[in-house]
């Protein structure tokens, strides 16, 4: 049996509320045939250099410019994420990261056939 490790995101869903989050993650696991979700413990995070804020607010400066090749924030439409991704991929406008994500998706689809 072949195993593939995929790092999805810090958040597996944009759902809000415990029930909605559980449903979304369950669907994701079923669709990707995920058998195990692994998250690092707070101790592992600390060993890796993470320092918890201890009740203080952390300000994060946001860059006003998108990295090269990334769609500008002003042009993003949340309800068209898939359509935009596929169009950019098919027209050669996808970033290297997007092309790698697509390669992983296609390899998973090939395994599912």
N, C-alpha and C positions, 0 to 999 in steps of 0.2 A: 504494500500500500504506500502511495506517495503522499507526503505531507507538504503543505505549502503554508508558510507563515505570512500573514498579511497585516501590516500596521495600518489600521483604518484612520483613526483620528483620536483626538482627546475625548471627543464626544461621539458616541455611536448613533445618536439621534438628535433631532431638533424638537422632539416631542416634549411636552410639558405635563407634569403630573406623573405620579408613580405608575398608575395603571397604563397610561399611554406609553411611557418609556418601556415598560415590560413588554407590551404588545409589539412595539417597534423592534426591540432587540430580538424578541422571539422570531418575528418574521424574517429579520436579517439573518439570524442563525440558520433558520430553515432553508432560506433561499441559497445561502452560501454553503450549506451543509457543514456548518461549524460545529465541531464536537466539543470545543473547549474555548472559553474566553479567559484570558489571563490579564490581570492588572497587577502592577507592582504595589507592594505594601508601602506604607509611609516610610518604613525603615529603609527599604530598597531605594526609594526616591531620595532620601537624605544621603545615603551612601553614594548616589549618583550625582550629588551636588545641589539638590533641591533644598532650599531653606524656607520653611513655612513662615508666613508673615507675622505670627504671634499677635493677632488682633489689630495690626496696623494696616492702613490702606496702602496699596502699591499703585503708583501711577505708571501707566504704560503709555509711552509716547507712540502715537500712531504716525506712520509714514504717510504723507499726503500723496506720494507717488506710488503707483503699482510697479512691481518689478517688470523688467522687460518681457514682453510677450504675454503678460497677464492682462485680462480684460479689465478696463478701468471700472472702478466702483460705480461711477455714474452711468455706465452702460449695462450693468448687471441687472437682470430681472429674475428674482427668485422663482417665479412660476415657470420660467423657461430655462432652468439650469441644464436639464438633459438635452433639450433642443440646441441650446447654445454650445454645449460641450461637443455634441456630435457634429454640428456644422463646422466648428473650428477644427475638429479632428479631420473631417473629410476634406476640408479646403487647405490643409497643411498649415493652419494657424495655431495648432496646439503646442503647448510648451513641452519640453522634454519630460517633465514630470507627468503630464497628462498622457503622453504616449506610453510611458512605463505603466501607468494605471491601466490603460487600455490593453496592454500586452498581458497583464495579470488577469484581467477580466476575460480575455479571449482564451487564455490557457485554462481557466476555471470552467468556462463554457465547453471547451473541448473535452475536459475530463467528465463533464456531466452527460455527454452524448453517449 
